[in-house]
Amino acid sequence: MEAAAVQRKRQLGYALKRRIAALDPREDHEEVARLTLEVLYGDPIGVHAGLLIGFSRQVAVPSIARVIYRGGGGDTMHDIAPRIDDTLALFGAFLKWGPSSPEGRAAIARMERIHARFPITDEQKRYTLATLIFEGDRIGERLGIDQFTAGQREAIWRFWRSVAEQMPLGDLPATSEELRRWMLDYEREHWRYTNDAHQVVERFFEDWTTRWFPRPARRLGRQILLAMMGYDLRAALHLEAPSKHLERLLRASIRASSSLTLIRPYRSDRSWLDYFGRHHVGVPDFERMGHR
């Protein structure tokens, strides 16, 4: 009982940031990534938004959209909420236990067994990895906040690189800067509008709005996600622009919320599994997660 109480101890944001700053982003990248992405910035609504925007970037690539849409028969089209939950629960397992742990390796292996059923290339996996690494920064840039330190960015890069090594996925650039340049070049070369992508993204909007907004506010929820996406992605997917007033209000709200980070209390063992893996107790049975 005493150990459980210590494990669930809460820390204020300033103490948590000080703890992160004391860690080595190279040697301690798993812990820095966990404390940053799961504890400090692990609010489920934000995690969900970031994943959906990253997925929207991926389906802007026609070959990836085909794999997910599958003529309208893909899981995303008829059973999206459990699929999103399982994906984020697997990612939560990577973060909670670390890709070097038996639990982390088991979660990564499960993800790879799912991917092996579909025609997914290493280049597509590399692009998916890049969206996971950089989407937090891209959203921050659009909303006028800079939530990560250089050390946190280094740790996040090293964390996802270690996930890639466990997959295994080779031919990764030597630095995060090189990977970001490659990602932007890949988007310029491959992004194209397709009906497959549009249909998939509409399901993303449906999952986002029904999960987080009451029925009268779902149009507002759609506008918020559109504003977080940015112009380039909306144009690639033929999505409408949100109202300028809503964009200004969202930026102001996010900046105000960001300023409270230092004085908010955080549970030091918070995990994406708390929400997205809530149907699983303890170490999940990874074989029950994802496409079957």
Residue frames as qw, qx, qy, qz and C-alpha x, y, z in Angstrom:
[[0.000, 0.885, 0.465, 0.000, 0.00, 0.00, 0.00],
 [0.304, -0.802, 0.099, 0.504, 2.81, 2.39, 0.92],
 [0.409, -0.157, 0.596, 0.673, 4.68, 1.65, -2.33],
 [0.231, 0.605, 0.671, 0.360, 1.51, 2.24, -4.35],
 [0.113, -0.930, -0.272, 0.217, 1.00, 5.60, -2.62],
 [0.357, -0.597, 0.341, 0.632, 4.55, 6.67, -3.49],
 [0.392, 0.153, 0.709, 0.566, 4.08, 5.51, -7.07],
 [0.103, 0.738, 0.589, 0.313, 0.96, 7.67, -7.47],
 [0.319, -0.608, -0.188, 0.702, 2.56, 10.74, -5.88],
 [0.372, 0.857, 0.300, 0.191, 1.83, 14.01, -7.63],
 [0.509, -0.265, 0.063, 0.816, 4.41, 16.63, -8.59],
 [0.226, 0.859, 0.139, -0.437, 3.95, 20.22, -9.65],
 [0.738, 0.652, 0.085, 0.149, 5.04, 21.05, -13.15],
 [0.111, 0.897, -0.401, 0.150, 8.07, 23.08, -12.11],
 [0.580, -0.491, 0.647, -0.066, 9.41, 20.13, -10.05],
 [0.865, 0.271, 0.420, 0.044, 8.75, 17.75, -12.93],
 [0.546, 0.819, -0.100, 0.148, 10.59, 20.02, -15.38],
 [0.186, -0.803, 0.553, -0.125, 13.51, 20.27, -12.96],
 [0.779, -0.189, 0.598, -0.027, 13.58, 16.47, -12.72],
 [0.802, 0.546, 0.220, 0.105, 13.62, 16.19, -16.54],
 [0.273, 0.910, -0.278, 0.142, 16.40, 18.78, -16.84],
 [0.447, -0.660, 0.599, -0.073, 18.58, 16.78, -14.42],
 [0.871, 0.074, 0.483, 0.053, 18.46, 13.71, -16.67],
 [0.191, -0.417, 0.624, 0.633, 20.80, 13.03, -19.60],
 [0.684, 0.449, 0.047, -0.574, 18.75, 13.13, -22.83],
 [0.506, 0.455, -0.703, -0.209, 21.11, 10.56, -24.39],
 [0.156, 0.154, -0.939, 0.266, 21.58, 8.06, -21.59],
 [0.190, 0.285, 0.756, -0.558, 18.13, 8.60, -20.02],
 [0.239, 0.028, -0.429, -0.871, 16.12, 9.18, -23.19],
 [0.346, -0.360, -0.841, -0.209, 13.46, 6.60, -22.27],
 [0.272, -0.546, -0.608, 0.507, 12.71, 8.29, -18.94],
 [0.011, -0.316, 0.039, 0.948, 12.84, 11.82, -20.38],
 [0.267, -0.117, -0.647, -0.705, 10.43, 10.80, -23.17],
 [0.347, -0.462, -0.815, 0.033, 8.08, 9.15, -20.65],
 [0.211, -0.523, -0.438, 0.700, 8.06, 12.12, -18.28],
 [0.053, 0.242, -0.233, -0.940, 7.59, 14.55, -21.18],
 [0.341, -0.046, -0.636, -0.691, 5.03, 12.79, -23.37],
 [0.465, -0.379, -0.795, -0.086, 3.08, 10.73, -20.83],
 [0.370, -0.519, -0.551, 0.538, 3.27, 12.78, -17.63],
 [0.114, -0.393, -0.060, 0.911, 3.81, 16.45, -18.49],
 [0.367, 0.286, -0.300, -0.833, 1.95, 16.53, -21.83],
 [0.045, -0.042, -0.990, -0.130, -0.13, 13.35, -21.50],
 [0.468, 0.280, 0.387, -0.743, -3.65, 14.82, -21.34],
 [0.524, 0.228, 0.809, 0.135, -5.73, 12.35, -23.39],
 [0.442, 0.817, 0.314, -0.196, -7.49, 15.01, -25.49],
 [0.095, 0.856, -0.402, -0.311, -4.16, 16.46, -26.63],
 [0.385, -0.291, 0.848, 0.220, -2.60, 13.04, -27.22],
 [0.558, 0.465, 0.687, -0.030, -5.62, 12.03, -29.30],
 [0.358, 0.896, 0.044, -0.258, -5.47, 15.22, -31.37],
 [0.091, -0.721, 0.611, 0.314, -1.75, 14.82, -32.05],
 [0.475, -0.041, 0.863, 0.168, -2.18, 11.22, -33.18],
 [0.534, 0.643, 0.542, -0.088, -5.07, 12.03, -35.51],
 [0.248, 0.908, -0.177, -0.286, -3.16, 14.90, -37.11],
 [0.231, -0.526, 0.772, 0.271, -0.11, 12.70, -37.56],
 [0.524, 0.227, 0.819, 0.064, -2.31, 9.98, -39.08],
 [0.457, 0.816, 0.262, -0.238, -3.87, 12.57, -41.38],
 [0.050, 0.782, -0.513, -0.349, -0.40, 13.45, -42.65],
 [0.374, -0.216, 0.882, 0.188, 0.24, 9.79, -43.34],
 [0.520, 0.467, 0.715, -0.012, -2.97, 9.22, -45.32],
 [0.297, 0.845, -0.089, -0.436, -2.17, 12.26, -47.47],
 [0.033, -0.442, 0.823, 0.357, 0.22, 9.75, -49.08],
 [0.748, 0.136, -0.250, -0.599, -2.02, 7.77, -51.49],
 [0.604, 0.168, -0.779, 0.011, -0.27, 4.43, -50.96],
 [0.055, 0.021, -0.774, 0.630, -0.76, 4.71, -47.19],
 [0.523, 0.089, 0.166, -0.831, -4.38, 5.84, -47.59],
 [0.705, 0.132, -0.559, -0.417, -5.11, 2.71, -49.68],
 [0.403, 0.074, -0.863, 0.295, -3.78, 0.43, -46.93],
 [0.109, 0.098, 0.622, -0.769, -5.94, 2.09, -44.26],
 [0.556, 0.191, -0.007, -0.809, -9.12, 2.60, -46.35],
 [0.198, -0.062, 0.971, 0.121, -9.01, -0.80, -48.11],
 [0.182, -0.270, -0.716, -0.617, -11.98, -0.02, -50.34],
 [0.497, -0.453, -0.024, -0.740, -14.01, 1.14, -47.37],
 [0.878, -0.258, -0.384, -0.123, -13.48, -2.12, -45.48],
 [0.437, 0.330, -0.576, 0.608, -10.58, -1.12, -43.24],
 [0.421, -0.453, -0.675, 0.403, -10.96, -1.16, -39.46],
 [0.125, -0.179, -0.144, 0.965, -10.76, 2.63, -39.41],
 [0.280, -0.152, -0.429, -0.845, -13.91, 2.88, -41.48],
 [0.646, -0.383, -0.498, -0.433, -16.17, 0.70, -39.31],
 [0.780, -0.511, -0.323, 0.162, -14.50, 0.30, -35.89],
 [0.388, 0.694, -0.225, 0.564, -12.36, 3.37, -35.42],
 [0.426, -0.779, 0.237, -0.395, -12.52, 4.05, -31.67],
 [0.910, -0.347, 0.216, 0.070, -11.10, 0.65, -30.59],
 [0.809, 0.371, 0.020, 0.454, -8.40, 0.88, -33.26],
 [0.120, 0.799, -0.200, 0.555, -7.31, 4.34, -32.12],
 [0.660, -0.664, 0.240, -0.256, -7.39, 3.21, -28.48],
 [0.964, -0.097, 0.137, 0.206, -5.28, 0.14, -29.25],
 [0.616, 0.579, -0.086, 0.527, -2.72, 2.15, -31.22],
 [0.093, -0.783, 0.268, -0.554, -2.30, 4.69, -28.43],
 [0.832, -0.497, 0.200, -0.144, -2.24, 1.94, -25.81],
 [0.916, 0.154, 0.015, 0.370, 0.63, 0.25, -27.69],
 [0.343, 0.677, -0.171, 0.628, 2.47, 3.57, -27.91],
 [0.493, -0.738, 0.190, -0.420, 1.74, 4.06, -24.21],
 [0.955, -0.258, 0.090, 0.116, 3.38, 0.70, -23.51],
 [0.685, 0.459, -0.118, 0.553, 6.47, 1.82, -25.46],
 [0.016, 0.721, -0.205, 0.662, 6.65, 4.92, -23.26],
 [0.716, -0.610, 0.088, -0.328, 5.64, 3.42, -19.91],
 [0.914, -0.304, 0.222, 0.152, 8.17, 0.58, -19.94],
 [0.056, -0.762, 0.507, 0.399, 10.62, 1.74, -22.60],
 [0.806, 0.457, -0.278, -0.255, 11.57, -0.01, -25.86],
 [0.288, 0.502, -0.793, 0.189, 14.53, -1.70, -24.13],
 [0.477, -0.198, 0.681, -0.519, 12.26, -3.50, -21.62],
 [0.157, 0.120, 0.970, 0.144, 10.58, -6.90, -22.17],
 [0.284, 0.649, 0.606, -0.362, 7.17, -5.20, -22.09],
 [0.210, 0.741, -0.176, -0.613, 8.23, -2.52, -24.57],
 [0.003, 0.324, -0.834, -0.447, 9.75, -5.09, -26.92],
 [0.242, 0.321, 0.915, -0.045, 6.57, -7.21, -26.73],
 [0.305, 0.745, 0.346, -0.482, 4.42, -4.19, -27.65],
 [0.159, 0.650, -0.467, -0.578, 6.69, -3.31, -30.58],
 [0.121, -0.103, 0.951, 0.266, 6.67, -6.92, -31.79],
 [0.326, 0.529, 0.745, -0.242, 2.85, -6.93, -31.68],
 [0.282, 0.776, 0.001, -0.564, 2.74, -3.76, -33.76],
 [0.067, 0.498, -0.718, -0.481, 5.09, -5.30, -36.31],
 [0.246, 0.156, 0.954, 0.067, 3.00, -8.48, -36.56],
 [0.363, 0.705, 0.469, -0.389, -0.04, -6.31, -37.36],
 [0.211, 0.764, -0.288, -0.538, 1.88, -4.32, -40.00],
 [0.213, -0.287, 0.868, 0.346, 3.22, -7.52, -41.61],
 [0.453, 0.430, 0.775, -0.096, -0.31, -8.33, -42.82],
 [0.368, 0.878, 0.232, -0.201, -0.35, -5.30, -45.10],
 [0.718, 0.410, 0.125, 0.549, 1.83, -4.03, -47.99],
 [0.223, -0.972, 0.029, 0.064, 3.71, -1.40, -45.97],
 [0.719, 0.488, -0.223, 0.441, 7.20, -0.39, -47.13],
 [0.618, -0.326, -0.278, 0.659, 10.14, 0.67, -44.97],
 [0.166, 0.245, 0.118, 0.948, 9.91, 4.14, -46.52],
 [0.433, -0.595, -0.381, -0.560, 6.30, 4.45, -45.37],
 [0.723, -0.519, -0.387, 0.242, 7.31, 3.27, -41.87],
 [0.499, -0.049, -0.121, 0.857, 10.11, 5.84, -41.84],
 [0.097, -0.431, -0.212, -0.872, 7.64, 8.59, -42.69],
 [0.626, -0.607, -0.428, -0.237, 5.22, 7.38, -40.00],
 [0.692, -0.336, -0.314, 0.557, 8.07, 7.47, -37.48],
 [0.281, 0.170, 0.014, 0.944, 8.94, 11.03, -38.52],
 [0.335, -0.581, -0.315, -0.672, 5.35, 12.20, -37.97],
 [0.722, -0.563, -0.394, 0.084, 5.45, 10.74, -34.44],
 [0.613, -0.169, -0.181, 0.750, 8.73, 12.50, -33.66],
 [0.213, 0.064, 0.093, 0.971, 7.91, 15.93, -35.05],
 [0.168, -0.630, -0.602, -0.462, 4.14, 16.42, -34.83],
 [0.432, -0.711, -0.416, 0.366, 4.25, 17.85, -31.31],
 [0.333, -0.370, 0.116, 0.860, 6.66, 20.56, -32.45],
 [0.071, 0.265, 0.576, 0.770, 4.68, 21.25, -35.62],
 [0.276, -0.736, -0.598, -0.158, 1.46, 21.74, -33.67],
 [0.447, -0.638, -0.223, 0.586, 3.32, 23.96, -31.20],
 [0.283, -0.092, 0.314, 0.902, 4.67, 26.11, -34.03],
 [0.082, -0.490, -0.614, -0.614, 1.18, 26.60, -35.45],
 [0.422, -0.763, -0.485, -0.067, -0.25, 27.53, -32.07],
 [0.090, 0.826, -0.198, 0.519, 2.59, 29.84, -31.04],
 [0.689, -0.656, 0.278, -0.135, 4.06, 27.77, -28.19],
 [0.518, 0.525, -0.658, 0.149, 7.44, 26.10, -27.70],
 [0.800, -0.501, 0.061, -0.326, 6.80, 23.39, -25.15],
 [0.965, -0.075, -0.044, 0.247, 9.98, 21.29, -25.50],
 [0.278, -0.830, 0.401, 0.270, 13.57, 22.06, -24.50],
 [0.460, 0.609, -0.618, -0.186, 16.49, 21.00, -26.69],
 [0.139, -0.301, 0.918, -0.217, 17.13, 18.15, -24.26],
 [0.637, 0.240, 0.586, -0.440, 13.55, 16.92, -24.52],
 [0.685, 0.606, -0.176, -0.365, 13.69, 17.01, -28.32],
 [0.231, 0.542, -0.808, -0.020, 16.93, 15.04, -28.27],
 [0.341, -0.104, 0.873, -0.332, 15.40, 12.44, -25.95],
 [0.712, 0.403, 0.325, -0.474, 12.21, 12.12, -28.02],
 [0.564, 0.629, -0.467, -0.260, 14.30, 11.59, -31.16],
 [0.097, 0.415, -0.896, 0.125, 16.42, 8.94, -29.44],
 [0.546, 0.053, 0.691, -0.471, 13.36, 7.25, -27.93],
 [0.778, 0.472, 0.147, -0.388, 11.59, 6.78, -31.27],
 [0.428, 0.626, -0.639, -0.126, 14.86, 5.83, -32.94],
 [0.174, -0.283, 0.912, -0.240, 15.25, 3.04, -30.36],
 [0.708, 0.282, 0.471, -0.444, 11.69, 1.91, -31.19],
 [0.665, 0.630, -0.265, -0.300, 12.71, 1.78, -34.87],
 [0.154, 0.539, -0.827, 0.042, 15.77, -0.30, -34.02],
 [0.444, -0.055, 0.824, -0.349, 13.57, -2.83, -32.23],
 [0.719, 0.381, 0.078, -0.576, 11.21, -3.16, -35.20],
 [0.426, -0.491, 0.134, 0.748, 13.82, -3.32, -36.85],
 [0.454, 0.860, 0.230, 0.043, 13.80, -0.37, -39.30],
 [0.661, -0.230, 0.191, 0.689, 17.13, 0.52, -40.87],
 [0.377, 0.402, 0.339, 0.763, 18.45, 3.35, -43.02],
 [0.196, -0.912, -0.344, 0.105, 17.47, 6.10, -40.60],
 [0.312, 0.797, -0.177, 0.486, 19.33, 9.42, -40.92],
 [0.577, 0.036, -0.548, 0.605, 22.03, 10.03, -38.33],
 [0.058, -0.109, -0.394, 0.911, 20.36, 13.11, -36.84],
 [0.216, 0.627, 0.675, -0.324, 16.84, 14.37, -36.20],
 [0.162, 0.676, -0.120, -0.709, 17.55, 17.40, -38.42],
 [0.062, 0.240, -0.807, -0.537, 18.29, 15.11, -41.37],
 [0.095, 0.357, 0.929, -0.013, 15.13, 13.10, -40.72],
 [0.197, 0.699, 0.392, -0.565, 13.03, 16.27, -40.59],
 [0.173, 0.545, -0.427, -0.701, 14.44, 17.45, -43.94],
 [0.014, 0.010, -0.946, -0.324, 13.77, 14.01, -45.42],
 [0.157, 0.507, 0.789, -0.308, 10.20, 14.12, -44.05],
 [0.238, 0.697, 0.107, -0.668, 9.46, 17.50, -45.64],
 [0.150, 0.395, -0.688, -0.590, 10.90, 16.35, -48.98],
 [0.072, 0.169, 0.981, 0.065, 8.82, 13.17, -48.77],
 [0.237, 0.623, 0.577, -0.473, 5.65, 15.20, -48.21],
 [0.239, 0.638, -0.227, -0.696, 6.38, 17.48, -51.17],
 [0.130, 0.275, -0.843, -0.445, 6.95, 14.46, -53.40],
 [0.108, -0.157, -0.980, -0.057, 4.16, 12.16, -52.24],
 [0.230, 0.407, 0.576, -0.671, 1.23, 14.13, -50.86],
 [0.177, -0.109, -0.611, -0.764, -1.74, 13.93, -53.23],
 [0.569, 0.017, 0.317, -0.759, -5.47, 14.25, -52.72],
 [0.268, -0.055, -0.915, -0.297, -7.42, 10.99, -52.94],
 [0.644, -0.396, -0.228, -0.613, -10.97, 10.06, -52.01],
 [0.777, -0.180, -0.565, 0.210, -9.53, 7.26, -49.86],
 [0.364, 0.054, -0.423, 0.828, -7.67, 9.79, -47.73],
 [0.287, -0.308, -0.016, -0.907, -10.65, 12.12, -47.48],
 [0.757, -0.343, -0.417, -0.368, -12.93, 9.32, -46.30],
 [0.704, -0.143, -0.542, 0.437, -10.43, 8.15, -43.68],
 [0.191, 0.131, -0.300, 0.925, -9.87, 11.66, -42.33],
 [0.490, -0.387, -0.192, -0.757, -13.62, 12.21, -42.04],
 [0.808, -0.340, -0.482, -0.008, -13.67, 9.17, -39.74],
 [0.495, 0.015, -0.426, 0.757, -10.87, 10.78, -37.71],
 [0.167, -0.293, 0.057, -0.940, -13.04, 13.87, -37.28],
 [0.704, -0.384, -0.383, -0.459, -16.00, 11.73, -36.25],
 [0.752, -0.224, -0.522, 0.334, -13.95, 9.94, -33.59],
 [0.304, 0.108, -0.297, 0.898, -12.52, 13.24, -32.28],
 [0.298, -0.315, -0.048, -0.900, -15.79, 15.14, -32.09],
 [0.753, -0.374, -0.399, -0.365, -17.96, 12.34, -30.66],
 [0.717, -0.134, -0.534, 0.428, -15.34, 11.41, -28.06],
 [0.383, -0.114, -0.328, 0.856, -14.66, 14.88, -26.67],
 [0.160, -0.011, -0.025, -0.987, -17.61, 17.15, -27.52],
 [0.394, 0.401, 0.712, -0.421, -21.34, 16.99, -26.73],
 [0.460, 0.502, 0.660, 0.316, -23.53, 16.93, -29.82],
 [0.157, 0.956, 0.240, -0.060, -24.26, 20.70, -29.89],
 [0.209, -0.866, 0.345, 0.296, -20.51, 21.47, -29.80],
 [0.817, 0.008, 0.487, 0.310, -19.27, 18.96, -32.39],
 [0.518, 0.791, 0.139, 0.294, -19.02, 21.55, -35.14],
 [0.182, -0.928, 0.308, -0.105, -16.73, 23.52, -32.83],
 [0.764, -0.384, 0.495, 0.155, -14.69, 20.38, -32.20],
 [0.771, 0.437, 0.326, 0.328, -14.18, 19.94, -35.93],
 [0.225, 0.940, -0.054, 0.251, -13.05, 23.56, -36.23],
 [0.482, -0.780, 0.398, 0.017, -10.51, 23.10, -33.44],
 [0.808, -0.108, 0.503, 0.286, -8.93, 20.05, -35.08],
 [0.595, 0.703, 0.232, 0.313, -8.86, 21.84, -38.45],
 [0.033, -0.970, 0.191, -0.147, -7.03, 24.79, -36.85],
 [0.636, -0.582, 0.493, 0.118, -4.46, 22.46, -35.30],
 [0.848, 0.262, 0.388, 0.250, -3.82, 20.80, -38.67],
 [0.223, -0.565, 0.313, 0.730, -2.58, 23.89, -40.46],
 [0.519, 0.626, -0.098, -0.574, -3.05, 25.10, -44.03],
 [0.210, 0.475, -0.785, -0.336, -0.69, 22.73, -45.86],
 [0.141, 0.048, 0.984, -0.101, -2.34, 19.57, -44.55],
 [0.447, 0.521, 0.498, -0.530, -5.87, 20.89, -45.03],
 [0.424, 0.627, -0.326, -0.567, -5.04, 21.79, -48.63],
 [0.101, 0.309, -0.922, -0.212, -3.61, 18.33, -49.34],
 [0.115, 0.235, 0.948, -0.179, -6.77, 16.69, -48.00],
 [0.159, -0.393, -0.491, -0.761, -9.23, 19.24, -49.52],
 [0.328, -0.566, -0.679, 0.335, -10.51, 20.23, -46.05],
 [0.016, -0.885, -0.249, -0.393, -12.18, 23.52, -45.26],
 [0.307, 0.327, -0.412, 0.793, -10.45, 26.24, -43.27],
 [0.312, -0.595, -0.646, 0.363, -11.61, 27.05, -39.73],
 [0.010, 0.954, 0.219, 0.203, -12.79, 30.54, -38.91],
 [0.414, 0.519, -0.324, 0.674, -10.02, 33.08, -38.31],
 [0.437, -0.636, 0.207, -0.601, -11.69, 34.07, -35.06],
 [0.954, -0.283, -0.007, -0.093, -11.57, 30.47, -33.84],
 [0.796, 0.291, -0.249, 0.469, -7.89, 30.19, -34.77],
 [0.088, 0.611, -0.316, 0.720, -7.03, 33.33, -32.78],
 [0.682, -0.523, 0.150, -0.488, -9.09, 32.13, -29.82],
 [0.984, -0.068, -0.141, 0.086, -7.45, 28.69, -29.90],
 [0.588, 0.421, -0.333, 0.605, -3.94, 30.17, -29.93],
 [0.207, -0.607, 0.293, -0.709, -4.78, 32.42, -26.99],
 [0.860, -0.379, 0.046, -0.338, -6.31, 29.51, -25.06],
 [0.932, 0.095, -0.223, 0.270, -3.33, 27.22, -25.69],
 [0.353, 0.520, -0.359, 0.690, -0.85, 29.92, -24.64],
 [0.476, -0.569, 0.238, -0.627, -2.83, 30.53, -21.45],
 [0.966, -0.217, -0.035, -0.136, -2.97, 26.81, -20.71],
 [0.786, 0.320, -0.309, 0.429, 0.75, 26.43, -21.43],
 [0.046, 0.632, -0.361, 0.684, 1.56, 29.16, -18.91],
 [0.716, -0.479, 0.204, -0.464, -0.11, 27.06, -16.19],
 [0.859, 0.184, -0.474, 0.062, 2.10, 24.03, -16.83],
 [0.313, 0.404, -0.626, 0.589, 4.53, 24.94, -14.03],
 [0.305, -0.231, 0.534, -0.754, 1.86, 25.07, -11.33],
 [0.833, -0.046, -0.258, -0.488, -0.31, 22.13, -12.37],
 [0.548, -0.397, 0.718, -0.160, -0.02, 18.92, -10.32],
 [0.679, 0.359, -0.549, -0.330, 0.87, 15.78, -12.31],
 [0.911, -0.281, 0.278, -0.118, 0.73, 12.14, -11.28],
 [0.096, -0.699, 0.657, 0.263, 4.28, 10.91, -11.74],
 [0.377, -0.052, 0.909, 0.171, 3.16, 7.49, -13.06],
 [0.580, 0.558, 0.213, -0.554, 0.56, 8.87, -15.50],
 [0.319, -0.131, 0.813, 0.470, 0.42, 6.89, -18.74],
 [0.430, 0.146, -0.425, -0.783, -1.49, 6.92, -22.02],
 [0.327, -0.124, -0.934, -0.075, -2.64, 3.47, -20.89],
 [0.096, 0.236, 0.637, -0.727, -4.74, 5.11, -18.15],
 [0.507, 0.435, 0.132, -0.732, -7.24, 6.27, -20.76],
 [0.591, 0.440, -0.478, -0.479, -6.55, 4.47, -24.04],
 [0.467, 0.152, -0.871, 0.022, -5.71, 1.13, -22.39],
 [0.410, -0.295, 0.463, -0.728, -8.25, 1.37, -19.59],
 [0.903, -0.011, -0.109, -0.415, -9.87, -1.92, -20.62],
 [0.796, 0.206, -0.509, 0.255, -6.62, -3.72, -19.84],
 [0.610, -0.776, 0.108, -0.117, -5.34, -4.27, -16.29],
 [0.690, -0.505, 0.409, 0.319, -1.64, -4.33, -15.39],
 [0.127, -0.391, 0.679, 0.608, 0.62, -5.35, -18.27],
 [0.708, 0.359, 0.021, -0.608, -1.78, -5.67, -21.23],
 [0.717, 0.103, 0.663, 0.187, -2.19, -8.80, -23.30],
 [0.058, 0.538, -0.359, -0.761, -0.72, -7.20, -26.42],
 [0.099, 0.070, 0.899, 0.420, -2.07, -9.98, -28.64],
 [0.117, 0.662, 0.726, -0.145, -5.59, -8.66, -27.94],
 [0.014, 0.747, 0.038, -0.664, -4.68, -5.22, -29.24],
 [0.090, 0.484, -0.514, -0.703, -5.03, -3.97, -32.79],
 [0.679, 0.298, -0.363, -0.564, -6.22, -5.60, -36.01],
 [0.463, -0.174, 0.861, -0.118, -7.16, -9.27, -35.70]]
